[in-house]
């Protein structure tokens, strides 16, 4: 049994009647039915035997097949079971069940992820996002995820995947992020960001969420950034800072953006304290922003590195982390790095 195994199965009972069910583990489920613990119906109509089993990649698809199959009369069911003896049952159901048709976008994405799993990459990548349950990481490399997103964008029912939030897998979130990046319409993109951001639960998805479409209307984007910074949600705040870093550090730069990032915080009170992880990931993005700002807007940014104590413009942890990241940057001159070392 794996994270991509979802089955719709058909049993023949001792009296010749049929029982249809769903399970992620058919062998265990059939054993339970045979032991009399699977369902009231099979307990009173045993013994049972498995006559057909269709494998799907999502629970939703398997349960949809189950519901549609149950609506058929016995003659129709028997016809499909005869066909299932000749080719995979899931193919039979896709071709013969009215309204079931081809894969949904959700099924397509999960099947594509399953076909691109790299176990060694899964083990490696799980260490990069330690706040996630490793069981939710399939282990698909970024180029493959981008290809899946491009294929998803061409599907007529792509919205069925984009609206299926929250996603079950980290890899689904990555596909979702890359799919948003393919949207060309500004208003549609904003709707997609707002729907998706509350469900982002890790720095990698947050930082790889494309922002190019937001450059179309800088004024509206800045208003949206203010909302994101005030959202109280870790990765929404982090994304808002990332937008300022990626789109507003060059010709669109204003000094007030430095002030906005300096003031950005993960809200925390005695009654509702923020988690250490959330505080860390917001502050790391703040530090990264100031390191990048120093490379592009040195005169305006340097006071945030130099001011300490009562006159500090940044909290000490973020200031020191920004110094560290700037010193590590190849875009900061040796002379500036020496100056930064004196600011520690």
C-alpha positions, 0 to 999 in steps of 0.5 A: 500500500502506498500514498497513491493506492486507492481501490474500488472493489467488487465482491461476490457474496455467498448468495450471488449478490454483489458488494461494492466498496472502497479501500486503500488496502484491498487485501486487508479489506477483503480479509476483514470481509471474509472474517465477518468484520468488514461490513454488516452486509457481507457478514450476513451474506458470506462467504465472499470472494473478490471479483474485480478491483480498480486502482486509482491514484486519489480517494476521490476518484475511487469513491466516485467510481464506487458511487456510480457503479452502485447505481447500475442495475445487476445486468449492467454490473455483470456486463462491466465485470465481464469486461474487467476480466479482459482488461484493467477494471479502471479502464473499463469504468472510465470507458463505460460508466456514464459521466465518469469519463477520463481522469479528473485533473486531480487524478491526473496530477496524482498519477503523474506525481506517482510516476515521477517519484524518486525515493532518494530525492524524497529522503534528501528533500524531507530534510530541507522541510523539517516542519513537514511530515515526511509521509506527505512528501512523494519525492518528485524533482522540481523539473518534473513538477513544472512539467506536470503543472504545464500539462495541468494548465491545458486540462479543461477541468484544471480548476477541480485540482486548484480548488481541491484545497488543502492538498494532501501532498507537498508535491501537489502544493508544488504543482499548484504553485507552478500552475499559478505561475502560468496564469497570465491574467492579473485578476485571476492570478490574485484570486488563485494566490488568495485561495492558495496562500492560507494553505501553504505550509512550508518555505519551499513552496512559498519561495518557489511560488512565481510572482511575475504576473504581479508585476503587471499592476504594481500599485494593486500589488503593493496594496495586496502586499500590505494585506499579506503582511498583515495576515498573521499567517507565517507563509503569507507574510513570508510571501509578501516580503518575497514579492517586495524583494523580487519586484520592488528592489530596482526601479520601483523601490521606495524606502518605505518598503524597508520600513514595512519589512522591518515592521513585519512580524509573526503575531504572538501574544501570551494567549496565542503564542506563535510557534518557533518555526513560524517566527523563524521562517518570517524572520529569515525572510526579513533578513534575506530581504535586507541582505538583497536590499543592501546589494541593490539599494545600499545607501537606503539600507545600510542604516538598518545594519548599522543602528543598534541598541536604543536606535535600532531599526531592526530587532537584533536577531534579524539584523545579525542574520541579515549581516551574515547573509550579506557577507555570504553574498557574492553581490556584496563587495569585499569592502562592504563586507568588512564594513558589515563585520564592524557592525556586528 
